[in-house]
Amino acid sequence: MGIALKGIDVSVAYAIWSGLGITFISLIGVIFFNEEFNIVKGLGIFMIIIGVLLLRIY
């Protein structure tokens, strides 16, 4: 993450890091620990991914 901070703002890097962390932890819970996956959780993960992509583009 230190190398990434040289090219982008701290606020953007933190938002991307946090969003991807939440997404991956949620997916790991569903895949490996058989947590419930419903439309609300799927929509939330999708919105996080879209937000991260928008931060990367702009």
N, CA, C and O atoms as CSV, one atom per row, in Angstrom:
chain,resi,resn,atom,element,x,y,z
A,1,MET,N,N,0.827,-1.190,0.000
A,1,MET,CA,C,0.000,0.000,0.000
A,1,MET,C,C,0.867,1.248,0.000
A,1,MET,O,O,0.466,2.285,-0.528
A,2,GLY,N,N,2.047,1.156,0.586
A,2,GLY,CA,C,2.939,2.300,0.613
A,2,GLY,C,C,3.348,2.758,-0.773
A,2,GLY,O,O,3.443,3.957,-1.032
A,3,ILE,N,N,3.588,1.818,-1.656
A,3,ILE,CA,C,3.960,2.160,-3.030
A,3,ILE,C,C,2.778,2.800,-3.752
A,3,ILE,O,O,2.960,3.723,-4.546
A,4,ALA,N,N,1.587,2.319,-3.484
A,4,ALA,CA,C,0.392,2.867,-4.138
A,4,ALA,C,C,0.149,4.312,-3.733
A,4,ALA,O,O,-0.389,5.091,-4.521
A,5,LEU,N,N,0.535,4.683,-2.520
A,5,LEU,CA,C,0.303,6.045,-2.048
A,5,LEU,C,C,1.156,7.066,-2.786
A,5,LEU,O,O,0.862,8.260,-2.737
A,6,LYS,N,N,2.189,6.628,-3.458
A,6,LYS,CA,C,3.016,7.558,-4.223
A,6,LYS,C,C,2.300,8.041,-5.477
A,6,LYS,O,O,2.618,9.113,-5.992
A,7,GLY,N,N,1.340,7.268,-5.977
A,7,GLY,CA,C,0.669,7.624,-7.220
A,7,GLY,C,C,-0.747,8.141,-7.069
A,7,GLY,O,O,-1.269,8.762,-7.996
A,8,ILE,N,N,-1.396,7.904,-5.918
A,8,ILE,CA,C,-2.777,8.349,-5.737
A,8,ILE,C,C,-2.932,8.986,-4.362
A,8,ILE,O,O,-2.078,8.827,-3.490
A,9,ASP,N,N,-4.032,9.707,-4.183
A,9,ASP,CA,C,-4.305,10.368,-2.906
A,9,ASP,C,C,-4.569,9.348,-1.806
A,9,ASP,O,O,-5.019,8.232,-2.066
A,10,VAL,N,N,-4.283,9.752,-0.581
A,10,VAL,CA,C,-4.494,8.871,0.570
A,10,VAL,C,C,-5.970,8.527,0.727
A,10,VAL,O,O,-6.306,7.383,1.031
A,11,SER,N,N,-6.849,9.493,0.526
A,11,SER,CA,C,-8.285,9.237,0.699
A,11,SER,C,C,-8.794,8.204,-0.305
A,11,SER,O,O,-9.610,7.350,0.040
A,12,VAL,N,N,-8.318,8.282,-1.528
A,12,VAL,CA,C,-8.732,7.320,-2.550
A,12,VAL,C,C,-8.153,5.944,-2.240
A,12,VAL,O,O,-8.854,4.938,-2.354
A,13,ALA,N,N,-6.888,5.890,-1.850
A,13,ALA,CA,C,-6.252,4.608,-1.526
A,13,ALA,C,C,-6.953,3.936,-0.355
A,13,ALA,O,O,-7.170,2.724,-0.379
A,14,TYR,N,N,-7.310,4.704,0.670
A,14,TYR,CA,C,-7.984,4.130,1.834
A,14,TYR,C,C,-9.367,3.603,1.461
A,14,TYR,O,O,-9.767,2.528,1.908
A,15,ALA,N,N,-10.093,4.358,0.645
A,15,ALA,CA,C,-11.429,3.912,0.229
A,15,ALA,C,C,-11.348,2.627,-0.590
A,15,ALA,O,O,-12.155,1.718,-0.400
A,16,ILE,N,N,-10.386,2.550,-1.489
A,16,ILE,CA,C,-10.217,1.341,-2.298
A,16,ILE,C,C,-9.823,0.169,-1.414
A,16,ILE,O,O,-10.390,-0.917,-1.539
A,17,TRP,N,N,-8.861,0.373,-0.525
A,17,TRP,CA,C,-8.385,-0.679,0.379
A,17,TRP,C,C,-9.527,-1.200,1.246
A,17,TRP,O,O,-9.693,-2.410,1.397
A,18,SER,N,N,-10.306,-0.296,1.810
A,18,SER,CA,C,-11.419,-0.692,2.680
A,18,SER,C,C,-12.514,-1.411,1.901
A,18,SER,O,O,-13.017,-2.445,2.342
A,19,GLY,N,N,-12.878,-0.874,0.760
A,19,GLY,CA,C,-13.942,-1.481,-0.043
A,19,GLY,C,C,-13.594,-2.872,-0.522
A,19,GLY,O,O,-14.418,-3.784,-0.454
A,20,LEU,N,N,-12.376,-3.037,-1.007
A,20,LEU,CA,C,-11.973,-4.366,-1.471
A,20,LEU,C,C,-11.826,-5.341,-0.309
A,20,LEU,O,O,-12.119,-6.527,-0.454
A,21,GLY,N,N,-11.375,-4.850,0.840
A,21,GLY,CA,C,-11.263,-5.717,2.015
A,21,GLY,C,C,-12.614,-6.258,2.448
A,21,GLY,O,O,-12.753,-7.451,2.718
A,22,ILE,N,N,-13.605,-5.388,2.514
A,22,ILE,CA,C,-14.957,-5.807,2.891
A,22,ILE,C,C,-15.512,-6.802,1.880
A,22,ILE,O,O,-16.129,-7.800,2.252
A,23,THR,N,N,-15.290,-6.523,0.605
A,23,THR,CA,C,-15.789,-7.411,-0.444
A,23,THR,C,C,-15.169,-8.794,-0.348
A,23,THR,O,O,-15.882,-9.797,-0.377
A,24,PHE,N,N,-13.845,-8.857,-0.233
A,24,PHE,CA,C,-13.170,-10.158,-0.186
A,24,PHE,C,C,-13.520,-10.940,1.077
A,24,PHE,O,O,-13.699,-12.156,1.014
A,25,ILE,N,N,-13.619,-10.273,2.212
A,25,ILE,CA,C,-13.979,-10.967,3.450
A,25,ILE,C,C,-15.397,-11.526,3.348
A,25,ILE,O,O,-15.655,-12.642,3.797
A,26,SER,N,N,-16.306,-10.766,2.767
A,26,SER,CA,C,-17.678,-11.260,2.594
A,26,SER,C,C,-17.721,-12.472,1.677
A,26,SER,O,O,-18.416,-13.447,1.965
A,27,LEU,N,N,-16.983,-12.417,0.577
A,27,LEU,CA,C,-16.964,-13.549,-0.348
A,27,LEU,C,C,-16.295,-14.774,0.262
A,27,LEU,O,O,-16.736,-15.898,0.023
A,28,ILE,N,N,-15.248,-14.576,1.038
A,28,ILE,CA,C,-14.598,-15.704,1.726
A,28,ILE,C,C,-15.567,-16.349,2.706
A,28,ILE,O,O,-15.616,-17.574,2.816
A,29,GLY,N,N,-16.337,-15.532,3.418
A,29,GLY,CA,C,-17.328,-16.068,4.343
A,29,GLY,C,C,-18.376,-16.913,3.648
A,29,GLY,O,O,-18.782,-17.956,4.161
A,30,VAL,N,N,-18.810,-16.468,2.487
A,30,VAL,CA,C,-19.819,-17.217,1.732
A,30,VAL,C,C,-19.232,-18.510,1.171
A,30,VAL,O,O,-19.868,-19.562,1.243
A,31,ILE,N,N,-18.026,-18.437,0.613
A,31,ILE,CA,C,-17.433,-19.597,-0.060
A,31,ILE,C,C,-16.940,-20.648,0.931
A,31,ILE,O,O,-17.239,-21.832,0.778
A,32,PHE,N,N,-16.190,-20.225,1.940
A,32,PHE,CA,C,-15.528,-21.190,2.817
A,32,PHE,C,C,-16.301,-21.520,4.092
A,32,PHE,O,O,-16.125,-22.598,4.659
A,33,PHE,N,N,-17.145,-20.611,4.543
A,33,PHE,CA,C,-17.837,-20.827,5.811
A,33,PHE,C,C,-19.344,-20.955,5.656
A,33,PHE,O,O,-20.080,-20.930,6.641
A,34,ASN,N,N,-19.798,-21.091,4.418
A,34,ASN,CA,C,-21.221,-21.312,4.111
A,34,ASN,C,C,-22.146,-20.281,4.744
A,34,ASN,O,O,-23.235,-20.614,5.213
A,35,GLU,N,N,-21.704,-19.027,4.754
A,35,GLU,CA,C,-22.578,-17.969,5.243
A,35,GLU,C,C,-23.708,-17.742,4.237
A,35,GLU,O,O,-23.579,-18.057,3.055
A,36,GLU,N,N,-24.791,-17.202,4.720
A,36,GLU,CA,C,-25.946,-16.961,3.862
A,36,GLU,C,C,-25.620,-15.883,2.830
A,36,GLU,O,O,-25.025,-14.857,3.159
A,37,PHE,N,N,-26.007,-16.121,1.603
A,37,PHE,CA,C,-25.850,-15.141,0.530
A,37,PHE,C,C,-27.223,-14.848,-0.032
A,37,PHE,O,O,-27.890,-15.739,-0.560
A,38,ASN,N,N,-27.645,-13.605,0.080
A,38,ASN,CA,C,-28.954,-13.227,-0.443
A,38,ASN,C,C,-28.800,-12.038,-1.387
A,38,ASN,O,O,-27.692,-11.548,-1.608
A,39,ILE,N,N,-29.897,-11.591,-1.928
A,39,ILE,CA,C,-29.871,-10.521,-2.920
A,39,ILE,C,C,-29.359,-9.214,-2.325
A,39,ILE,O,O,-28.692,-8.444,-3.016
A,40,VAL,N,N,-29.655,-8.957,-1.077
A,40,VAL,CA,C,-29.205,-7.721,-0.444
A,40,VAL,C,C,-27.681,-7.724,-0.294
A,40,VAL,O,O,-27.027,-6.723,-0.586
A,41,LYS,N,N,-27.123,-8.836,0.154
A,41,LYS,CA,C,-25.671,-8.939,0.287
A,41,LYS,C,C,-25.002,-8.853,-1.083
A,41,LYS,O,O,-23.980,-8.183,-1.230
A,42,GLY,N,N,-25.562,-9.514,-2.076
A,42,GLY,CA,C,-25.017,-9.455,-3.427
A,42,GLY,C,C,-25.061,-8.050,-4.004
A,42,GLY,O,O,-24.108,-7.606,-4.645
A,43,LEU,N,N,-26.162,-7.352,-3.777
A,43,LEU,CA,C,-26.291,-5.979,-4.250
A,43,LEU,C,C,-25.292,-5.065,-3.547
A,43,LEU,O,O,-24.704,-4.183,-4.172
A,44,GLY,N,N,-25.105,-5.276,-2.256
A,44,GLY,CA,C,-24.129,-4.480,-1.512
A,44,GLY,C,C,-22.713,-4.680,-2.019
A,44,GLY,O,O,-21.971,-3.712,-2.188
A,45,ILE,N,N,-22.333,-5.921,-2.263
A,45,ILE,CA,C,-21.000,-6.216,-2.791
A,45,ILE,C,C,-20.843,-5.611,-4.182
A,45,ILE,O,O,-19.794,-5.052,-4.501
A,46,PHE,N,N,-21.869,-5.718,-5.001
A,46,PHE,CA,C,-21.832,-5.133,-6.339
A,46,PHE,C,C,-21.641,-3.618,-6.271
A,46,PHE,O,O,-20.860,-3.059,-7.042
A,47,MET,N,N,-22.342,-2.954,-5.362
A,47,MET,CA,C,-22.225,-1.505,-5.226
A,47,MET,C,C,-20.838,-1.100,-4.738
A,47,MET,O,O,-20.309,-0.075,-5.168
A,48,ILE,N,N,-20.244,-1.888,-3.847
A,48,ILE,CA,C,-18.883,-1.605,-3.392
A,48,ILE,C,C,-17.909,-1.709,-4.561
A,48,ILE,O,O,-17.046,-0.848,-4.732
A,49,ILE,N,N,-18.045,-2.758,-5.361
A,49,ILE,CA,C,-17.150,-2.942,-6.509
A,49,ILE,C,C,-17.309,-1.795,-7.505
A,49,ILE,O,O,-16.314,-1.287,-8.023
A,50,ILE,N,N,-18.533,-1.386,-7.777
A,50,ILE,CA,C,-18.769,-0.260,-8.688
A,50,ILE,C,C,-18.148,1.014,-8.120
A,50,ILE,O,O,-17.544,1.788,-8.863
A,51,GLY,N,N,-18.287,1.241,-6.822
A,51,GLY,CA,C,-17.685,2.416,-6.195
A,51,GLY,C,C,-16.170,2.419,-6.302
A,51,GLY,O,O,-15.569,3.455,-6.588
A,52,VAL,N,N,-15.552,1.276,-6.077
A,52,VAL,CA,C,-14.096,1.169,-6.199
A,52,VAL,C,C,-13.668,1.425,-7.638
A,52,VAL,O,O,-12.685,2.126,-7.877
A,53,LEU,N,N,-14.394,0.867,-8.593
A,53,LEU,CA,C,-14.056,1.097,-10.000
A,53,LEU,C,C,-14.190,2.568,-10.376
A,53,LEU,O,O,-13.364,3.096,-11.120
A,54,LEU,N,N,-15.216,3.226,-9.873
A,54,LEU,CA,C,-15.380,4.652,-10.156
A,54,LEU,C,C,-14.247,5.469,-9.549
A,54,LEU,O,O,-13.790,6.436,-10.158
A,55,LEU,N,N,-13.791,5.097,-8.365
A,55,LEU,CA,C,-12.653,5.796,-7.763
A,55,LEU,C,C,-11.385,5.591,-8.584
A,55,LEU,O,O,-10.578,6.510,-8.719
A,56,ARG,N,N,-11.210,4.414,-9.121
A,56,ARG,CA,C,-10.014,4.127,-9.923
A,56,ARG,C,C,-10.043,4.871,-11.254
A,56,ARG,O,O,-9.001,5.288,-11.761
A,57,ILE,N,N,-11.245,5.038,-11.822
A,57,ILE,CA,C,-11.362,5.693,-13.128
A,57,ILE,C,C,-11.161,7.199,-13.011
A,57,ILE,O,O,-10.467,7.802,-13.830
A,58,TYR,N,N,-11.764,7.804,-12.002
A,58,TYR,CA,C,-11.712,9.259,-11.867
A,58,TYR,C,C,-10.730,9.626,-10.842
A,58,TYR,O,O,-10.532,10.810,-10.572
